[in-house]
Amino acid sequence: MGRAFEVRKAAMAKTAAAKTKVYSQYGKEIYIAAKQGVADPEMNISLKRIIEKAKKAQVPTDIIKRAIEKASSGVQEDYTSVRYEGFGPGAVTVIVDCLTDNVNRTVSEVRNCFTKTKNKMGVSGSVSFMYNNYSIVSFTGLNEEETLEILINADIDVNDIEVDDDVITVYGNPTDLYKIKTALEEANSNINIEVDQISMIPMDYIKLEKEEDKENFNRLIGLLDELDDVQEIYHNVELE
């Protein structure tokens, strides 16, 4: 089972999350991007890209508009990106990325999820060294040879290209996400991009065999996913 499958499965699972949480996540990201630059997406490439992702996640236009207007109005909200790492049942490792306006509250809530499930948080770097940080673009409409030629012509170095049936997944440097996406779209406007994101990919996946471990893991991920400050959850469990 390839990484492309894991990426698509995770992306599909994300769409099933509570809509209010998804809206809140993108609202924060849009506000920050607009606050850090200008509130016009045509003049702020970071804002434009986040809006594109928000629309793909079916975030309503009025929510996007309100987030931009909040940034333009002078309302001051300070958000901090924080990462927590921990250990689940067996050999499970977990990385939790958060965006928060109160770090003390967030670390307490995240720690409580691990404690409730009898798992434990680790120190910074205790888990992340077992993951690769990649930009990931997964799409249909090209074959492997065509993809490689486009990337070479665009002078883009990639870590790996994976083929899963008719789906191509490109793994590149985190800073090259939109460079990869743009090169592919400009070369062939008919490609269908399913996933375009920066993600932490485990170097090795594990499979949970014991039912109690599966239940414990699912409960831990469920509790973390309910937290408003949690933006992304990465783990090394092979999805079934």
N, C-alpha and C positions, 0 to 999 in steps of 0.2 A: 504494500500500500504506500503510494508515493506522497511526498509533501504537498503536491498539487491538490490531492484529494483532501488532505487535512486543511489546507487553506480555504478551499471552497466550502467544506463542511462547516468550518468556523464562521465563514461569512454568512452562510445560510442560517446558522444558529443565531447569529447576531440580529437578523431581521425579525426573529421571533421574540426578542426581548420587549419589555414594556415600552410602548411608544413614548410615554412621558419621559422615560429615562433617556431614550435616544434623542428626543427633542432637547432635553436639558444639556446633554453632552455637546451637541452641535451648537446650541445657543452660547455656551461658554467659549467654545473654540472660535466661533465667528466674532464674538465680542472682543476677544483677545487680539485676533488678527486685525480687526478694524481699529482697535485702540493703539496697537503697535505701529501701524502705518497710517494710511488714509482710509476713509470709509467708502471709497469708490473702488469696487472690485476690478474695474478696468485699469486702475492705476496702482492696485495693490495685488500682486500676483498670489501672495499667500492667502489673502481673503478670497480671491476668485477660486482658488483650488479647493478651499474648505467648503465654499458654497456649492461647488460642483458635487462634492462628496455628499453634502447634506441633501441635495436634490435627489441624488441616486438612492439615498436612504429614505426617500419619500418624506422628508421634513417639509411641512407646509411653508409656503412663501411668506405668510404673515409672521411666522416665528423667526425666519431669517431676517426679515425686514425689521422686526422689533429689536433683535440683537444688534443690528447695525445702527439703528436709531439711538439705542442706549449708549453705544460707544461715542456717537456724534454729539449727544446731549451734554456730555461732561460728567455723567454719572461715573463715579470712581469705584470699581470693584477690583481688588487685587487677588489674582489667582496664582498659585504656585504649583509647578509640576513636581510631583514626588513619586518615587518608586519604592515599593516594598517587595521583599523576597522572602520566601518561606518554603516549608516542607510539608507535604501531605502524607497520606498513608503509603507505606512501602517506600518505594524509591521515587515518589512523585515530587517534582519541584514546581514552584508556582512563582510567577512574577506579576505584580499588580501595579499598574500605572494609574495615578490619580491626578486630578486637577482640582485644587481646593483653595478656599479662602480662609481656612482654619486648619493648619497642619496638625495641631494637637488633637483636634476632634477626629480628624481622618485617621491618624495613626492608631488612636484608641479604638475606632470602629473596625479597622482592618485587623488589628490584633485580636479583637473580640471574636471575629469570625474564625480565626485559627484556634483560639482557646476553646470556643464552644464545640468544635469538632475534634478536640484533643490532638490538634496538630500544632506546629510552632512556627513563628516567624524567625527568620535568620537576619544576620547583619548584612549591610550593603555589600554586594559582590559575592555573597555566599552561594548564589544560584546563577546569576547572570553570566558567569564565565563559562557555563555549560550551554550557552545559547549563542547563535549568530544573529547579528542585527542586519536585516536585509530590507531592501525595497523589493516589493513583489508585485508583478503585473501578470495576471492570468487572463487569457483571452482565447477566442476562436476566430478563424478566418484566415490564418496563415499556417504554413507548415514549418518544421524546424529549420530547414535550409533557408527559407525566405526570411525567417526571423533573424537568424544569425547574420545574413547578408545585410539586412537593414541596420542592425546594431553596429556592425563593423564599419559600414559607410558613415554612420553617425558618430564614429569614434567613441563608442560606449563600451566600457569593459563590464562584463557580467561574470558573476560567480558560478552560475549554473543555468541551464535550460532544461526543463523537464517536460516530457510529452506524456499525456494521459488521455488516450483515445484521440479526440480531435482538439483537446484543450492544451495550449502551450502555456507554461509558466516560466517567467524569467525572474531570476534572483540576481539583484545587483546591489551596488553600494547604496546606503540609505539616502545619500544626497542626490542620487541620480533617478529618483522615482519618476518625477515629471519629465525628465529628459528622455527616459525610456518610453514613457507613455506617448509623449509628443512625437518622437521619431517613428513609432509604430503607426500612430494615427495619420501622420502626414504621408507615410508611404502607402497606406491602404485605408481609405476612409470606411471600408466595409467591415473592418474587424469589430468584434463585439468584446469589449473589455468587461470581464466579470469581477475582477478584483484588482484594485490598485491601492496599495497601502505599504506602510513601513511596519515591520513586524519582527518580533523576536522568535526565531525558529530554533527549537532544541536540536543539539547535535545528535542526540539519540532519543527515540521514543520508547516508552515502556507500555506493556499491556497489563492491566489489572486483572488478575485471575479470581481473587476472592470476592464474593458478593459483598461482604462487609466493607472491603476496601473501596469497591465501586460506589456503594451507598455513601460512605464517608466522603469520598472525593466529590461526588455530585452535590452533597450538602454544603461542603466548603465553597465550591464554585457558585452555588446558588446564593449563599449568604453574601459573598463578595459582590456578586452581580446586582444585588438589591441596593447596594450603597450608592447614593447619588454621586459621590466624588470619584467613583471608580470609572475610568475611561476604557481601559483595556486589561484583559487577564490573559496571560500566556502560561502554558503548562506543557509537560512532556508526555502526557497520556495519549496513547493512540486511540482515536475516536472509532467507535464501532458503527 
